[in-house]
Amino acid sequence: MPYSNDVVGEWTAAGNDPQVLDGLLAKIEAQGALAGTYTHKALLQALKSANTYANTGKYHTSIVLMSDGAATDSLTAFFQTIDRQGIGRDIPIYTILFAEAKERDMKALADGMGGKMFDGRKDVAKAFREARGYN
């Protein structure tokens, strides 16, 4: 889900087929940077989408967040919102750092959501594969 002030698209990939994952990575790489970094607003939408899959009992659901900057919205408010709405705490979020992403913020998000942070500043494709394999 590429995002700026709002989510601008939604792509899914099922399974671990290398061709499917490479295709998803190609879409990500072709997207290019967007201006805003309303990370937690986008994550709320991602959790709602992922929750649909998680509730079927057929999928082991997780979210991989890739960011090159600092979130311009509040992590505390995000946690309060998902707790109030009763969604998402059982869906781990794995974060991937690249470019100027804020390590402290990405780690706090991953830790708070039962995930893990991966460093993609040298090789984002490798970090993405590690994140998907970790789950």
N, C-alpha and C positions, 0 to 999 in steps of 0.2 A: 504494500500500500504506500506508494509515494505520497508525500504530504508536504505542505507548506503551511499556509493558514488553515487549510482544509485538506482532506484526503483527495487526491486527484486521480486515483486509479486503484484497482484491487486485483491482484494476481494470486492464483493458488497453484500449488504443486503437491501431488499426492505421491507418497512412496519415496524411495531412495534411488530411483532410476537415474543414473548419471546424465543421460541425455535430457531428461526433464529438468534436473537441477541446473545443468549447463544452460538450458533455454531460459530458465528463470533468472540466472545470473546475467545472461546477455540482456534481458529486459532491464534489469537493475542498472547495469553499466551504461545502457543506452539512454536511460532516463535523464541523466544530468541533474545538476544541482537546482534546487528551488529556493526561493527567497526566505520564507519563514521557517521556523523550527518549532511548531506547536506539537511537540512530540507526544505529550500526554493526551491531548485531544485525539490524535490519530490512534494512540494505543487503546483508548476507550472504545473506539469504533472497531479496532482489530479484535479486542477481547469479546465484543458482542458477536462478531462474525465467527470467531473461533469457538465460542460457547455453543453455537449451533451444532458444530461438529462434535464437540466434547460430550454434549448431552445425548448423542445417539449411542454412546458406549462402544462404537466401532473404531474410534480413532484415539491415538495417544496424541493429544493436541499441545502445541507450544507455539510461541511467537519468537521470531528473530528480529530484533531491532538493529538497524544499521544507521548510524548518524555521524555526520561530519561536523557537528556543532553542538552548542549548548541549547538545551530546551528553553523556550521563552515562556513556558507555562510552568506551573508549580507541581513538583512531585508530591508534596504533602497533600495538596488538593486532589490530585489523581488518586492517591491511596484512600483518602476519605470518600471520594465518589464511588470507587469500586466496592469499598466496604459497605457503604450505605445502600448501594444497589444490589449487593450480594452476588457480584459477578467477578470472575477472573482470578481470585487468589489461588485457585487450583490449576491454573494454566501458567506454566513457567514462561518467563521472558528471558531470552538469551540476547545479550547486547554485544554488538561488534563495533569497536572503535575504528575510525579511519579519519584521515585529515586532522582537523582541529577539535575533534570530539573531546568532551570533558570527561576524563577517566573517573573522577570521583562521582559525578552524577550518574554515569552509565553503570558503575559498580553498585551504587546505592539502589538503582532501579532493579538490576538483576538480582541482587541479594534480597530485596523486598518482595520479589515475585518468585522466589524459589529457583531462579535460573543461575546463569554464570556469565561473566564478561569475557570476551575474547578480543585480543588485540589484532586488528587487521591493518595497522598502519604500514606494515611492510608488505603484506600479501592478503588483501581482502578476500580473494577467492578461497584461499586456504582457511582463513578464519571462518568463512561461511560454511565450508564443508565440515570443519571441526564442530561448529555450533550445531549443525543438523545431526551430526553423528553422536554428539553428546547426549541427545535426547533419546 
